Amino acid sequence: MYIPKYYKVTNADEIWDFVQKNSFGTIVTTKQGKPIATHLPLQLVKEGESYYLTGHMAYGNPQWRTFETCEDVLVMFQGPHAYISSSWYEKENVPTWNYQAVHIYGTVSILKNEELVQDLTMLLQKYEKHRENPVLWEKLSPEILEKELKGIVGFKMKVEEIQAANKLSQNRNEKDYQNIINKLYEEGDLHSQQIAQLMERKVKKNQ
């Protein structure tokens, strides 16, 4: 991912927090030179000093068979994004787009059955434990669990390279920056408002 110096993120805690909050990612591999991708929820786990992304996909999805043949697997995570009109600047310029994104590269291995069960248990805990009637692993019948496990393949990717970008108008002057925030709120669009909030937090953090 091309990242100008204004927008590059190197703080590991900030990157991992972003991944946790935007965990529906896109995993990309190649088969005979052709890129293929799957969109799926992923989990970030730490084992010793290493970080891994874990997940699962349908057994019928041919992408998992490419894991062993791909030297590098790419996973992309994206946050909110918004169009930025250059009419919001003091001086003439061209429009652009603000966004957050993280690209992670690594090698992938297939999870053993007991590892897959552990990963699915954690996944359900993350998304169900706060609900009124949580659907947790231990509450599901052995029959349905056995059936579902046969239909999926679990995997984990060792994190080997990280590229992270926060393009939030950091190259604009203070007046333009504040006006962009105000205009984004006026857009009435959820993504625009989220970008405005991120820009506001950045200002407060730097004060």
N, C-alpha and C positions, 0 to 999 in steps of 0.2 A: 504494500500500500504506500503510495506517495504521500509523505507528510511534511509540509513546510515547517520550519523550525518554530514558528509562532504557535502551531497547533499540536506539537508532539507532546505526548504524556509519557512520563517515565516513572512516576510514583507507583510502586507495586501495589500498595494498599488501595489506592484510588482505582487502579485497573481491576483488581480482584473484586472490589465492591461493585463496580460497573457490571462485571460479568455475572455476579450473583443476582443483580437486580434486573438484568436483561438477558436471562438465561435461555431464551428460545433462540437457538443459533442455527446457522447454516453450515453443514459439513460438506466440503468439496474434495473430491478425488478425481483421478483420471482413469479412463479405460481405453486403451489403444489410442492415446493422445486426445481423447474427447473428454472435456470436463463433465462430471455429473455431480448433482447436489441433492441433499435431503435437508428439510427443515424440521427440527426436533428440539425438545427440551434437553438441556444438558446440566450436569452438576459439576462443581469444582471441588476437588478433594485434594488434601495434602497427605503425602506419605513420606515421612522423613523430611528431607530437604527438597523433595520433588513435588511438583504440582501435576495433577491429571484432570482431564475432562472425561466424564463418564456419561454413557447414555445407551439407548437401545433403538433398534429399528426392526421393521417387519422382516421375517425370514425370507419372504418373497421379494424383498427389495435387493436387487443384484449389487447394490453399491458395497455392501459389507464384504463381498468377495474381493473387492479391489484393495482392501486394507493391507494385505500382505505384499502386494505388488507395487504399492506407492511408497516411495522413499519419504515424501513429504505430504502430509494431509493438512488441509487448511480448514479452520473453523472461523466463521465470521459472526460477530455480535453487533447489533445496531441499536442505538438509542433513538431518542426523538430527533426530528430534523425539520427544517423550515426554510422556506424561500425568503431571501432578504432582498428587498427592492432597493436599488441605488438611489431612488427618490428620497430615501430616508437619510442621505448623506448631505453634508454641507456643500461639498464640491462634486462636480460631475464625475461619474464612474459607472461601472457596469454592475448589474445584479449578480448575486451569488447565492449560495446555499449553506446554512449552518447545520452541523450534525455532530454526532458522537459515534465512533466505531472502534472496535477492537478486532484485530486479526491475530489468530494464534496458530502456529505451525507445530507439528510434531509427528510422532510415529504411533500407530494404533495397533492394539492387540485385542483379541477376543476374550471376553470374560468367561470364566468357568461358571457352571450353574450356580454354585453357592455364592460366588461373587455377584452374579446377576441378581439373585434374590436379595442380597444385602443392599445393592444399589437401588432396586425397586422399593424396598422398605423405606430407605432414606428419602426417595422421591415422593412417596405418598405422605410421609411425615411432613415434608416441606410444604406441600400444597393442600393438605387435608387437616392437619392437627388443629387449626384454628376454627374449623367449621362446626356447625351445630351437630351434624351426624357424620363424623369423619369416616371416610372409607380407607381404613388402614390395612396393612398386609395381614395382620393377625386376625382381622375380622372377616376376611374373605374365605370362602369354602375351599378346601383342598382340591376339589374337583375343578373349579373354575381356574384356580391358580395353575394347576398342572396343564390344563388346556391352553391357557394364555402363554405360559412359558415355552411351549412347543412352537409358538408362532412368532417368537422374537429372537433377536440376536443382540447380546450385550457387548459393549466394547469400552475400552478406555484409551485415551490418547495422552501420552507423556508430553507435557508442555516443553518445547525446546526453543521457541522464538516467539516474541510478542511484539506487535506493532499496535500502537494506540493513538487515536487522534480525537481531540476536542476542538472542532472548528467553531468558535463562538465569538467571532468578530474581534479577536484580540488585537488585530492590526489597525483598528479604527481609533480615532481620537476620543476623548472622554465625552464630548458633546454628541458625536455620532453614536457612540456606544449606548448612551442613555436613551437617545431617540429611537434606536433600533428596539430596545426593550419595550418602550412605550407602544410603538407601532405593532410589535408582535402581540401584545396583549389585546390590541384593538382588532386583530384579525379574527378573533373568536374561534380559532382552530385549536384543538387540544395540543397538537405537536408544537404549534407556534408558542402557545402559552408555556409549555414545558421548557422550550428553549429559552424563553424570557426568564423563567425562574432560575435556570442554570446560570444564565448570564448575571443575574442579580446576586446569586450566591458567590459567584466568582469575585464580584466587586467587594462584598462583605469579607470574604476570606483574605483579600489582599489589603484590607484597611488596617 
